């Protein structure tokens, strides 16, 4: 296998990387597909899914409605 596995982030790692509050990190995690491993309560998200979500929610100032 030459492709690397996707990097997974939990809520704590997402908060640390983005500098967001827990509420903001959890809101992002609700909007994108999660990775849940059998036998674990913790859920993860793929780094690329987070990147794509943030990109899709980034607007120029003239695109934002008041």
C-alpha positions as CSV (number, residue, x, y, z in Angstrom):
1,X,0.0,0.0,0.0
2,X,1.6,3.3,-1.1
3,X,-1.2,5.7,-0.1
4,X,-1.1,7.0,3.4
5,X,-4.1,6.4,5.7
6,X,-6.2,9.5,6.3
7,X,-5.2,11.5,9.4
8,X,-8.0,11.3,12.0
9,X,-8.8,14.1,14.5
10,X,-10.9,13.9,17.6
11,X,-12.6,17.0,19.0
12,X,-9.7,17.9,21.3
13,X,-7.2,17.7,18.4
14,X,-9.5,19.8,16.2
15,X,-9.8,22.4,18.9
16,X,-6.0,22.6,19.3
17,X,-5.3,22.9,15.6
18,X,-7.9,25.4,14.8
19,X,-7.9,27.4,18.0
20,X,-11.7,27.0,18.2
21,X,-13.9,26.6,21.2
22,X,-15.2,23.1,22.0
23,X,-18.7,24.2,20.8
24,X,-17.3,25.3,17.4
25,X,-15.2,22.1,17.0
26,X,-18.3,19.9,17.9
27,X,-20.4,21.9,15.4
28,X,-17.9,21.2,12.7
29,X,-17.9,17.5,13.6
30,X,-21.7,17.4,13.3
31,X,-21.5,18.7,9.7
32,X,-19.1,16.2,8.3
33,X,-18.9,12.4,8.2
34,X,-17.4,10.8,11.3
35,X,-15.2,7.8,11.8
36,X,-16.4,5.6,14.6
37,X,-14.4,2.5,15.7
38,X,-16.3,-0.4,17.2
39,X,-15.8,-0.6,20.9
40,X,-14.8,3.0,21.3
41,X,-17.1,5.9,22.3
42,X,-14.8,8.5,20.8
43,X,-15.5,9.6,17.3
44,X,-13.1,11.1,14.8
45,X,-13.2,13.1,11.6
46,X,-10.8,13.0,8.6
47,X,-8.5,16.0,8.3
48,X,-9.4,16.4,4.6
49,X,-13.1,16.5,5.4
50,X,-12.5,19.3,7.9
51,X,-10.4,21.2,5.3
52,X,-13.1,20.8,2.7
53,X,-15.8,21.9,5.1
54,X,-13.9,25.0,6.1
55,X,-13.1,25.8,2.5
56,X,-16.8,25.5,1.6
57,X,-17.8,27.9,4.5
58,X,-15.2,30.6,3.6
59,X,-16.6,33.6,1.8
60,X,-15.3,36.9,0.6
61,X,-16.6,40.0,2.3
62,X,-18.9,40.8,-0.6
63,X,-20.5,37.3,-0.4
64,X,-21.6,37.7,3.2
65,X,-25.1,38.9,3.8
66,X,-25.6,41.4,6.6
